[in-house]
Amino acid sequence: MDNRELIKIIDSLCELPKETEWLEFKHNFHSPEEIGERLSALANSAKLWHKSFGYLIYGIKDNDGGFLAVYFPYFFDSDTIVSGKSVND
């Protein structure tokens, strides 16, 4: 999947009137355990709703689909975790 395809998917998800059982928007990073729990729940819900994917998208407002700055304390670079970075750095 290239960036254009990914942007198209995100744009279409942002046009939905609200979050769904298989789609969640988040502002900032949560604990790795919480992310794992959410991804598992979204994947299960996607299966129940006959969707190919569940989505957990960071940097999107819940109420209007607008974009937000995001802070993730961990970035993954190959096999290395780099702590304390922002996507805007």
C-alpha positions, -999 to +999 in steps of 0.1 A: +000+000+000+014+034-009+008+067+009-019+078-015-039+046-008-034+051+030-045+087+029-076+077+009-086+052+035-080+076+064-100+103+046-129+080+040-128+068+077-128+105+089-159+111+068-179+086+089-203+104+113-188+088+144-165+060+156-178+025+151-172-009+168-143-014+144-129+022+142-114+043+170-098+077+168-072+086+195-054+118+203-022+105+220-003+074+229-016+051+256+003+022+273+014-007+251-009-029+270-039-006+263-030-004+226-029-043+225-063-046+242-078-020+218-063-036+187-076-070+198-111-057+205-111-038+171-100-069+152-127-090+169-153-064+162-143-061+125-147-098+121-182-096+137-192-067+115-178-085+084-151-059+078-116-068+065-099-046+091-104-028+123-088+007+126-071+025+155-061+059+141-040+084+161-042+121+155-079+124+147-105+142+168-134+120+179-162+146+173-154+161+139-126+140+122-102+170+124-064+164+126-044+168+158-007+168+166+003+134+181+029+125+207+042+089+208+068+083+234+081+053+213+090+051+177+101+019+161+131+019+139+139-016+126+146-036+158+152-005+179+127+014+201+136+051+203+119+069+233+107+104+236+100+114+200+071+134+185+058+129+150+064+166+146+102+163+155 
